[in-house]
Structure formats: C-alpha cells, structure tokens
C-alpha cells in the first residue's frame, strides 16, 4: 500500500497531548521531565511519538527531543524515530481549506520539529456537513509525493467517511481512534472495515485519561467540578457515565485490580494489554510525563493476558456496552455535552 510500512511500529506510541500548553498550567516543568522520559523510552525501543499541530508547544518539544537525540551519538539517525502529527483545520476555516493552507500547516510542523519529513500526518475534519475533506486529503497526498509526508492517516473518522476517502483513492494507512474498556465504539463497524482495508488502528484513551489506573480504585465519584484538573479528565468522566456510571466503573476497576495483583502488574498494564489484544489494533498511544512511566510502559507492551483473564473481563464489559454509535459520533453532536468541552479553533498562528 505504501512505501514506508507500519510493520515496525512499536505497540506503544508515546503520546504528548497531556504536555500541551492548554492541558495544564505547569506544562513547561512537565515538558522538561518528559524529555528525559522520552530519551529513556527510546532506549527501551519505544521510538514513535504522537502529537498534533493543535497541541500547543508539542511539535516544538519534539524538535528539542530530535536535536538531543541526534547530538547524543554519531550513530543516531533521524530515521530511528517516528514523529506522528496531525492536520486539524479549525472548524471555522473548513470552507477555506485549500492546497496553500494545507501546505502552510505541514510546513509549519516540519519547521517546529526541525525535520525534512513527517512520518505520519493524521487528518481530522470537524464537521461532515462542510464539504471538502476528500480534497483536503488529496492535498496531503500531494505532499506525500513531494516527500514532505511519508504516510497519511486519519483521526476520529467514522467508518462511512473513512470508506469514502478510500473509495476516492486516498491511501490511508491508519485511523487514530478512542478505544478502551470503557469505550468500544470502534467495534461497531470500524474494526471490520479496517481489517478489510489493512488500515491500522492507533488507539488513544486506552487509560481514559488516567481513570483506568490504580489511582482511582475505591475513590469517590469526583463529579465534574474542581476535583478534575483538566479537560481530559472531564472528557473521560463523561465516557464513564456512558459506560454505566461510577459504580459500574468501580466494579470494573476491582476486577482489573484482582487480575493485576495475580500478574504482579498494574491496572494500567491490564487495561492497555486488553486494547492491544483486540482485532485490528496496531498500537496504543500512552501519555508519558516522567520517567516513572518507562518501566510501566514496558510491562504493558510485554504483558499477554490469559484466555481466562480475557474471559472475565469480556464477560463483565458485555453487560456494560458503553457509548453507542460510531467513533467520535457523540463528540460531533452540536451542543451536546461531549462537544461542549472541545476546542475547535486551536490552529491559529
């Protein structure tokens, strides 16, 4: 399908949404810690990084990381690392997206990272009612032919619109989608289509912003107030309600904790391993803030759940189907609770 394959992609991709300026007020301090963690993750074989044009400061952080990596040894090469970013035109600008605009955003990403090419650009379109997403994808493919982009993927596409891209000859290699024990919307059609088309699923939200960890075991419902420190937690707290509410979520954590104790791992390891075991999943995107996550990420990548453990988990979640519909469908409902927390105008200079 493409000259540059995803075959060698690690099963865990180092995510960086949590390091953007809009995610937390102390992002500068966190970014300094994250750089050290990223270098250790590279040493451990986790060499792929996921960011976006709209994650303020993240592409520049990748630029610092690349510079540090290349200067550390004459044997280090740009090709050792994979940098995935996104192309997310602002919602208000969708009618004006043309080839010049597309090129300007990609050139900006190249400049921020300090590289001649982007390994993967993942394309998002806020509103299906606004035409032009197929043409925008073609503009990205033109940049593939120029060598500025190696591969094109999508993010938060549903099956219908992903199929339309493919039917129009766009060579899509991956779709980044929310997929976790709490949110299994990709199983409503996306998985089977991607298997048919050899499109890899790259999954975010596998830990539900940190909810699927030991930290929340036995804790009271924080609601939606000041107890939730960022938009990410609000986003996934809404998903917990779709899953069945706080009590059902705590039952799931208790089950995962029992399995984790027997395996001498963490709830996060179990939750990540479950996603990696699903059909069509190529990799999970896991956020990293500091080097304490390095050992945990290694465990998640190496862990293989037993058939008995998988049966226990799948039996429980079968009674809690979670959010209905296709991936990102709830988030596209105008005025809906899932869309209200979205920021759709982040790509301005």
C-alpha angles and dihedrals in degrees: 000000000000136000092233110054131209090217094106095045110128115244089241122054119197106242124207108183089107089059096059119114092243094055101066137356096238095054094130093060091044091050092056090053091044093056091060091047092049092054090052091048090053089053088052091054099260096126104155125092130194123206139135144228088246097050097098111232096359099105088049088051089054087052091056090047093051092049092049092048096049094046093049095072138004087228092063115101135187088240090064090074135054121213116194118190135164141240107220113166113202113261092239091054099049093103090054099048107127136154093275093053092046092050092049093055093047092046089051091053091049090051094047093051094039096231139124094227143022116228095213133004113196114205125216129185117193102202128032089195088070111075123222108073094114091051091048090053089052090055088055090050089054087058089051088057089050091053096243091111125034100194139006125219136165133237127209093358119149122225096261096054094039088054090050091055091050092046088055092056099259109150101226114181101179146011119211108214141164108259128162143128086276098044117041099160093129087070090065092081107309096089096053093046093048091049089051092050097038091242114154121229112225106192130211128181091041089142094035093239091308098314091111093066138092089262093078099041109125094358126139120254106274092203115203102299136097091310087079107073100198146016091260092065092047089051093053095039085063089052090053088058089051088050093057107284137278097305093054089046091053090050089054092049090051091052092047091047092055091051092044093052091053090051093041092236135107135268088251090057091052094046092049094045090052091056092047089053093059123104115264095015113131099172145351122229110225123187117232126196103165143001094271086080095058097081091043092052090052090053091050091052094048099041119104115190116224120243088248092054091046090052092052092050096043092047091055098045091047086073090051107050094177126203116010127228134022126330112291092002094122090048090056097057106113110242092002121142092249094052096044092074093050121105108212101174104064103117099078116121 
